[in-house]
Amino acid sequence: MTLDPITFLVPYLRGRFPLLKTAVTGDLVGRTPGDTTVYLAHSGGFRAVRSRMDRADIEYEVYHPDRGKAASLAYEIREALLEDLPGLSVSGALVLDVADIDTPKYLPDSTSREHCYGGEVTVSYIEE
């Protein structure tokens, strides 16, 4: 399998949260401190079934000027990933399951001191 999980997770979240369409991203290129941002990063994983199923660990970070809104949005992202994504076909992938690795926690940016909440999930998927 050669499918990068960010290529189907970013479009999924953009469709799920239309007001955040430009805020959901797989990179931070061009981001300005203070922008509301939902950043997804592939942090690890492994091949679960030879030539068939991958498990990807995905970190999500939510930046927002307001700490409460950052926390709320991080929990909404978590809920969309855990509850709504399993069983869906998205951008060339069939998502079989999603599980928590780490729930959202406060991770203020070390440079800008922006409010950031981040967590991590594992996504099991196959290419269609």
C-alpha positions in Angstrom: 0.0 0.0 0.0 1.2 3.4 -0.8 -1.6 5.7 0.3 -0.5 8.5 2.7 -3.3 8.8 5.3 -3.1 12.6 5.4 -4.3 12.6 1.8 -7.7 11.2 2.9 -8.0 12.6 6.4 -7.6 16.2 5.5 -10.4 16.1 2.8 -12.6 14.1 5.2 -12.3 16.8 8.0 -12.7 19.6 5.5 -16.0 18.1 4.4 -17.1 17.4 7.9 -16.4 20.9 9.1 -17.2 23.2 6.2 -16.5 26.4 8.2 -12.9 25.1 8.8 -12.3 24.1 5.2 -9.2 26.3 4.9 -8.1 25.7 8.5 -7.6 21.9 8.2 -4.2 21.1 6.8 -1.4 18.5 6.6 1.3 21.1 6.8 1.9 24.5 8.4 3.3 26.2 5.3 2.0 29.7 5.1 0.3 29.6 8.5 0.3 32.8 10.5 0.3 32.7 14.3 -3.2 33.5 15.5 -4.9 31.6 12.6 -7.4 28.9 13.6 -5.7 25.8 12.4 -6.3 22.0 12.5 -3.0 20.3 11.8 -2.7 16.6 11.0 0.6 14.8 11.1 1.4 11.1 10.4 3.3 10.1 13.5 3.9 6.4 12.9 2.1 3.1 12.5 2.7 -0.3 10.8 1.4 -2.7 8.3 -1.3 -4.7 10.0 -2.2 -7.2 7.2 0.5 -8.0 4.6 -0.2 -6.1 1.3 -3.7 -5.2 2.5 -4.2 -3.1 5.6 -2.2 -0.3 7.3 -2.5 1.2 10.7 -1.5 4.9 10.8 -1.0 6.9 14.0 -2.2 10.4 13.4 -1.6 13.4 15.7 -4.0 16.3 15.5 -3.3 19.8 16.8 -5.9 22.5 17.1 -4.7 26.1 17.3 -7.1 28.9 18.2 -6.8 32.4 19.7 -9.2 31.4 22.5 -8.2 28.5 24.8 -11.7 27.3 25.4 -12.5 27.2 21.7 -9.2 25.4 20.9 -10.2 22.7 23.5 -13.8 22.4 22.2 -12.7 22.1 18.6 -10.1 19.5 19.5 -12.8 17.4 21.1 -15.1 17.9 18.1 -12.3 16.7 15.8 -11.7 13.7 18.0 -15.4 12.8 18.0 -15.5 13.1 14.1 -12.5 10.8 13.8 -13.6 8.2 16.4 -17.4 8.1 15.8 -18.1 9.2 12.2 -15.0 8.1 10.2 -15.0 4.3 10.7 -16.7 2.5 7.8 -16.5 5.4 5.4 -14.9 5.4 2.0 -12.8 8.6 1.7 -10.5 9.7 -1.2 -9.4 6.2 -2.1 -9.4 4.6 1.3 -11.9 2.5 3.3 -11.5 3.3 6.9 -12.0 0.2 9.0 -11.5 1.5 12.5 -10.3 4.5 14.5 -9.1 4.3 18.1 -7.8 6.8 20.7 -4.1 6.8 21.5 -4.1 10.1 23.4 -7.0 12.4 24.2 -6.8 16.1 23.6 -4.5 18.0 26.1 -3.2 21.5 26.3 0.0 22.0 24.3 0.7 25.7 24.1 3.1 26.5 21.2 6.6 26.8 22.6 7.5 29.8 20.4 4.3 31.9 19.9 2.6 30.6 23.1 -0.6 30.2 21.1 -3.3 28.0 22.5 -3.1 24.5 21.2 -4.9 21.3 22.1 -3.6 18.1 20.6 -4.4 14.4 20.7 -3.6 11.2 18.7 -5.6 8.5 17.1 -4.8 5.3 15.2 -6.5 4.7 11.9 -6.8 1.3 10.3 -7.5 1.4 6.6 -7.3 -0.3 3.2 -6.8 1.2 -0.3 -9.9 0.9 -2.5 
